Amino acid sequence: MLKKIDNNRILSINSAREQYPKSKILFLITDMSDMPDIQGTVFMVSEDNTSFNELCDENDKLKEQGKRTIIIGSYENGGGIGVQYELQQ
């Protein structure tokens, strides 16, 4: 499920990961002056891999508007953190 977050609170990437565990997060970057501590706002959250493609589509739309974005987080469903994979049956 993809959720739009209407909170404009600025936080670090690490804080966003802690706030939305086991999720992928579309993060709008507001400050990259300190690379280990990038600041921004959470725009959307994907809670499972069924909504990951929608999250990527939203990311593309924002980039077309000139916004700086990054997708962070992990579903933590068996793979390494941050690794995308698909199970074949």
JOUR-V653555 format. One record per residue. N is the residue number from 1. RES is the residue in one letter. BURIAL is b if it has 9 or more other C-alpha atoms within 8 Angstrom, else e. Layout:
# JOUR-V653555
n=N res=RES burial=BURIAL
n=N res=RES burial=BURIAL
This chain:
# JOUR-V653555
n=1 res=M burial=e
n=2 res=L burial=b
n=3 res=K burial=e
n=4 res=K burial=e
n=5 res=I burial=e
n=6 res=D burial=e
n=7 res=N burial=e
n=8 res=N burial=e
n=9 res=R burial=e
n=10 res=I burial=e
n=11 res=L burial=b
n=12 res=S burial=b
n=13 res=I burial=b
n=14 res=N burial=e
n=15 res=S burial=e
n=16 res=A burial=b
n=17 res=R burial=b
n=18 res=E burial=e
n=19 res=Q burial=e
n=20 res=Y burial=b
n=21 res=P burial=b
n=22 res=K burial=b
n=23 res=S burial=b
n=24 res=K burial=b
n=25 res=I burial=b
n=26 res=L burial=b
n=27 res=F burial=b
n=28 res=L burial=b
n=29 res=I burial=b
n=30 res=T burial=b
n=31 res=D burial=e
n=32 res=M burial=b
n=33 res=S burial=e
n=34 res=D burial=e
n=35 res=M burial=e
n=36 res=P burial=e
n=37 res=D burial=b
n=38 res=I burial=b
n=39 res=Q burial=b
n=40 res=G burial=b
n=41 res=T burial=b
n=42 res=V burial=b
n=43 res=F burial=b
n=44 res=M burial=b
n=45 res=V burial=b
n=46 res=S burial=b
n=47 res=E burial=b
n=48 res=D burial=b
n=49 res=N burial=e
n=50 res=T burial=e
n=51 res=S burial=b
n=52 res=F burial=b
n=53 res=N burial=e
n=54 res=E burial=e
n=55 res=L burial=b
n=56 res=C burial=e
n=57 res=D burial=e
n=58 res=E burial=e
n=59 res=N burial=b
n=60 res=D burial=e
n=61 res=K burial=e
n=62 res=L burial=b
n=63 res=K burial=b
n=64 res=E burial=e
n=65 res=Q burial=e
n=66 res=G burial=e
n=67 res=K burial=b
n=68 res=R burial=b
n=69 res=T burial=b
n=70 res=I burial=b
n=71 res=I burial=b
n=72 res=I burial=b
n=73 res=G burial=b
n=74 res=S burial=b
n=75 res=Y burial=b
n=76 res=E burial=b
n=77 res=N burial=e
n=78 res=G burial=e
n=79 res=G burial=e
n=80 res=G burial=e
n=81 res=I burial=e
n=82 res=G burial=e
n=83 res=V burial=e
n=84 res=Q burial=e
n=85 res=Y burial=e
n=86 res=E burial=e
n=87 res=L burial=e
n=88 res=Q burial=e
n=89 res=Q burial=e
